[in-house]
Structure formats: structure tokens, C-alpha cells
Amino acid sequence: MATSKASKNLLATLIVLATILANATAQNAVADVVTQDFFNGVINKGTGDCPGKSFYTRDAFLNAANTYNQFGSGSAEASKREIAAFFAHVSHETGFLCKIDETEGENKDYCDETRTDNPCNPDKRYFGRGPLQVTWNYNYGAAGRALNFDGLNAPETVGTDVVVSFKASLWFWMENVHSVISQGFGATTRKINGDVECDGKEPELVQARINYYNDYCNQLGVSPGDNLSC
């Protein structure tokens, strides 16, 4: 009996250690791909008035990425493609990490009153903020619960705390996009803004995202794969 219990304890310990090692490996892989030079190459493309240049940092991104060990996981090729896809969409949404808050976002209504599980605060606005421009009350509410900030009553946190900003975008990515990475870059665009851009609605915007993705894949030394458009 004692031997059996000891064996179970050893097995449990080995599982924990294996999990820790896997998480550390995934985190190191992302850091190895998103070098300071790569990050600078993205953010330095921003032109004009760029508040993001004094806000977004590689360290904040890596801090946030450590929360999601499945981001950039898998083979070296799969990891690089996912990272290239993430930064392609970030580049499109923010003008190469130039923008923090959505342009004229204060004038836009992103309160879905049917989502009573995430009731809007009438004094707050749920416009796009952060690297992927997280929008809508239901996304702020869910992200806040997952990341331990008050997304419904303090959505501005996504635009003022750089680590939370990256975490909220990665939360959205892992909840909505990560699962379709293997289907090709076009599937990620459909998840992010398919209703507006895909199926011939905005082909120039779709192509812009593809161009960013191809560029980052080239920088990272990985083929972009198939099914790039939506």
C-alpha cells in the first residue's frame, strides 16, 4: 500500500515537472522568435503621431505571452507562423503598434445590451484598445474575469496598462483564433474581422493583412502555408 502511494506521488510530481518544462520551453521559443530586433522592426514602421511607441514593449509582450503557454506552441514552423499571424493582425489593427485606442472610438457604440451576462456601464465605452483593438462589452467583461481586472467598469485599463493590453489581445487570440491556425492565415482573418472583410467585402483590407503576414513569415524564415485569403 505504501509503495503504491509513493508511486502515485512520484507520478504526480513527474507530471507537474513535465508541465513546467513544457511551459518553459514554449515561453523560451516565443522569446527566441520575437527578438528585440523583430519587435523594433514592427513598431518602428509606425509613422506620424504614434503614442504606441512609448507604450508597447517587447518585455510587456513576453510577460503577457507567459500567461498563455499554448501561444506559439507546436513545431518550430507552427510557432513562427502563429507569431507572424499575430503580429500581422496587430500591424493592421494598430498601424504597426502606433495606435493604442481606436480612432474616434469615444463616438462609437460597442455596447450589446442583449449580453446581460456582461452589462454595460453607461459611463464607459468599449471601443477598440490594445494590439488587437479589443471591442464590445462582452469581450471586455470576459477578458477582465480571465485576467483579473474590471473589464466592464474599467475598460480603459487595456489602454493604460501595457501588460494588460497585451494580455487582453492574447486572451482574444487564444479564445477565438488559436484553434484555426492550422487552417491557414485566411481563417484567422475571418475570426478577427470576417463579417466586415471576408467573402469579397473588403478585398484590399484582406490583402493588406496577407502582405504583413508574408513579410513576417519571410523575416522569420518560414513558409506562409496555404489558404491565405478569406
C-alpha positions as CSV (number, residue, x, y, z in Angstrom):
1,M,0.0,0.0,0.0
2,A,2.8,2.4,1.0
3,T,4.7,1.6,-2.2
4,S,1.6,2.2,-4.3
5,K,1.0,5.6,-2.7
6,A,4.7,6.5,-3.1
7,S,4.5,5.6,-6.8
8,K,1.4,7.7,-7.3
9,N,3.1,10.7,-5.6
10,L,6.1,10.2,-7.8
11,L,4.0,10.1,-10.9
12,A,2.1,13.3,-9.9
13,T,5.4,15.0,-9.3
14,L,6.8,13.9,-12.7
15,I,3.6,15.2,-14.4
16,V,4.0,18.6,-12.7
17,L,7.7,18.8,-13.7
18,A,6.9,17.8,-17.3
19,T,4.2,20.5,-17.4
20,I,6.6,23.2,-16.0
21,L,9.3,22.1,-18.5
22,A,6.8,22.2,-21.4
23,N,5.6,25.7,-20.4
24,A,9.1,27.0,-20.1
25,T,10.1,25.6,-23.4
26,A,7.1,27.2,-25.1
27,Q,7.9,30.6,-23.5
28,N,11.5,30.4,-24.5
29,A,10.5,29.5,-28.1
30,V,8.4,32.7,-28.3
31,A,11.2,34.8,-26.8
32,D,13.6,33.3,-29.3
33,V,11.4,34.2,-32.2
34,V,10.2,37.6,-31.1
35,T,13.6,39.1,-30.6
36,Q,14.2,42.8,-29.8
37,D,15.2,43.4,-33.4
38,F,12.0,41.8,-34.7
39,F,9.8,43.8,-32.3
40,N,11.6,47.0,-33.2
41,G,11.2,46.2,-36.8
42,V,7.4,46.2,-36.3
43,I,7.0,49.2,-34.1
44,N,9.5,51.4,-36.0
45,K,7.3,51.2,-39.1
46,G,4.7,53.4,-37.4
47,T,4.7,56.9,-38.8
48,G,3.3,60.2,-37.6
49,D,1.8,60.7,-34.1
50,C,2.5,57.3,-32.5
51,P,1.5,57.0,-28.8
52,G,2.2,53.3,-29.1
53,K,5.9,53.8,-29.5
54,S,6.2,55.0,-25.9
55,F,3.7,52.4,-24.6
56,Y,4.2,48.9,-26.2
57,T,7.4,47.0,-25.4
58,R,8.8,43.6,-26.1
59,D,9.1,42.8,-22.4
60,A,5.4,43.5,-21.9
61,F,4.5,41.2,-24.8
62,L,6.7,38.4,-23.4
63,N,5.2,38.9,-19.9
64,A,1.7,38.6,-21.4
65,A,2.7,35.6,-23.6
66,N,3.9,33.8,-20.5
67,T,0.3,33.7,-19.4
68,Y,-0.6,31.6,-22.5
69,N,1.8,28.8,-22.9
70,Q,-0.1,27.4,-25.9
71,F,0.6,30.6,-27.9
72,G,3.3,29.8,-30.4
73,S,3.5,26.2,-29.3
74,G,4.0,23.2,-31.5
75,S,6.7,22.7,-34.1
76,A,9.2,25.5,-34.9
77,E,7.3,26.1,-38.2
78,A,3.9,26.3,-36.5
79,S,5.2,28.6,-33.8
80,K,6.7,31.0,-36.3
81,R,3.5,31.0,-38.4
82,E,1.3,31.8,-35.4
83,I,3.6,34.6,-34.2
84,A,3.8,36.0,-37.8
85,A,0.0,35.9,-38.0
86,F,-0.5,37.6,-34.6
87,F,1.8,40.5,-35.5
88,A,0.3,40.8,-39.0
89,H,-3.1,41.4,-37.5
90,V,-1.6,43.7,-34.8
91,S,0.2,45.7,-37.5
92,H,-3.1,46.0,-39.5
93,E,-5.2,46.9,-36.5
94,T,-2.8,49.5,-34.9
95,G,-0.6,50.7,-37.8
96,F,2.4,48.8,-36.6
97,L,1.7,49.3,-32.9
98,C,1.3,53.0,-33.4
99,K,-2.3,53.2,-32.1
100,I,-3.4,52.4,-28.5
101,D,-7.1,53.5,-28.7
102,E,-9.4,53.2,-31.6
103,T,-9.6,56.4,-33.7
104,E,-12.7,58.3,-32.6
105,G,-13.7,55.3,-30.5
106,E,-15.4,57.5,-28.0
107,N,-18.1,58.3,-30.6
108,K,-18.8,54.6,-31.3
109,D,-21.3,52.3,-29.6
110,Y,-19.9,48.9,-28.7
111,C,-22.5,48.0,-26.1
112,D,-24.5,44.9,-26.9
113,E,-27.4,45.2,-24.5
114,T,-28.6,41.7,-25.2
115,R,-25.5,40.4,-23.5
116,T,-26.9,40.7,-20.0
117,D,-24.1,38.5,-18.7
118,N,-21.8,41.5,-19.4
119,P,-23.9,44.5,-18.5
120,C,-22.6,47.8,-19.9
121,N,-21.6,50.6,-17.6
122,P,-23.3,53.7,-19.1
123,D,-20.3,55.8,-18.2
124,K,-17.8,53.6,-20.0
125,R,-17.0,53.0,-23.7
126,Y,-16.0,49.6,-25.1
127,F,-14.2,50.8,-28.2
128,G,-11.0,49.1,-29.6
129,R,-7.9,49.2,-27.4
130,G,-4.6,47.5,-27.4
131,P,-2.7,45.5,-30.0
132,L,-5.8,43.7,-31.4
133,Q,-8.2,46.5,-30.6
134,V,-10.4,44.5,-28.3
135,T,-14.0,45.8,-28.6
136,W,-17.5,45.2,-27.2
137,N,-18.7,44.9,-23.6
138,Y,-18.8,41.1,-23.7
139,N,-15.1,40.8,-24.7
140,Y,-14.1,43.3,-22.0
141,G,-16.1,41.5,-19.4
142,A,-14.8,38.1,-20.2
143,A,-11.2,39.3,-20.6
144,G,-11.4,41.1,-17.3
145,R,-12.6,37.9,-15.5
146,A,-9.9,35.9,-17.1
147,L,-7.2,38.4,-16.3
148,N,-8.3,39.8,-13.0
149,F,-9.2,43.4,-14.0
150,D,-12.6,45.1,-14.1
151,G,-13.2,45.0,-17.8
152,L,-16.8,46.3,-17.6
153,N,-16.2,49.2,-15.2
154,A,-12.6,50.0,-16.1
155,P,-12.1,49.1,-19.8
156,E,-9.6,51.9,-20.1
157,T,-7.1,49.6,-18.3
158,V,-6.5,47.9,-21.6
159,G,-5.2,51.2,-22.9
160,T,-3.2,52.3,-19.9
161,D,-1.6,49.1,-18.5
162,V,0.7,47.7,-21.3
163,V,0.9,44.2,-19.8
164,V,-2.9,44.0,-19.5
165,S,-3.1,45.5,-23.0
166,F,-1.1,42.6,-24.5
167,K,-2.8,40.1,-22.2
168,A,-6.3,41.1,-23.4
169,S,-5.3,40.8,-27.0
170,L,-3.7,37.4,-26.4
171,W,-6.8,36.4,-24.5
172,F,-8.9,37.2,-27.5
173,W,-6.4,35.4,-29.8
174,M,-6.4,32.2,-27.7
175,E,-10.2,32.2,-27.2
176,N,-11.1,32.9,-30.9
177,V,-8.1,32.5,-33.3
178,H,-5.6,30.0,-32.0
179,S,-7.8,27.0,-32.8
180,V,-7.9,27.8,-36.5
181,I,-4.2,28.5,-37.1
182,S,-3.7,25.1,-38.8
183,Q,-6.4,26.1,-41.4
184,G,-4.3,28.9,-42.8
185,F,-3.9,32.6,-42.3
186,G,-7.3,33.3,-44.1
187,A,-9.1,31.6,-41.2
188,T,-7.5,33.9,-38.7
189,T,-8.7,37.0,-40.6
190,R,-12.2,35.5,-40.7
191,K,-12.2,35.1,-36.9
192,I,-10.9,38.6,-36.3
193,N,-13.0,40.6,-38.8
194,G,-14.6,38.2,-41.2
195,D,-18.1,39.8,-41.2
196,V,-16.6,43.1,-42.4
197,E,-13.7,42.0,-44.7
198,C,-14.1,38.4,-46.0
199,D,-16.1,36.9,-48.9
200,G,-15.3,39.8,-51.2
201,K,-16.5,42.6,-48.9
202,E,-13.1,44.4,-48.4
203,P,-10.5,42.6,-50.6
204,E,-7.9,45.4,-50.2
205,L,-8.0,45.1,-46.4
206,V,-7.7,41.3,-46.6
207,Q,-4.7,41.6,-48.9
208,A,-3.1,44.1,-46.6
209,R,-3.2,41.6,-43.8
210,I,-1.8,38.9,-46.1
211,N,1.1,41.2,-47.1
212,Y,2.0,41.8,-43.5
213,Y,1.8,38.1,-42.8
214,N,4.0,37.2,-45.8
215,D,6.5,39.8,-44.7
216,Y,6.8,38.5,-41.2
217,C,7.0,34.9,-42.3
218,N,9.8,35.9,-44.6
219,Q,11.6,37.6,-41.7
220,L,11.2,34.5,-39.5
221,G,12.3,32.1,-42.2
222,V,9.1,30.1,-42.5
223,S,6.8,29.5,-45.5
224,P,3.4,31.2,-45.1
225,G,1.5,28.0,-46.0
226,D,-1.8,27.7,-47.9
227,N,-5.2,29.3,-47.6
228,L,-4.0,32.9,-47.0
229,S,-7.2,34.7,-48.1
230,C,-10.8,34.6,-46.9
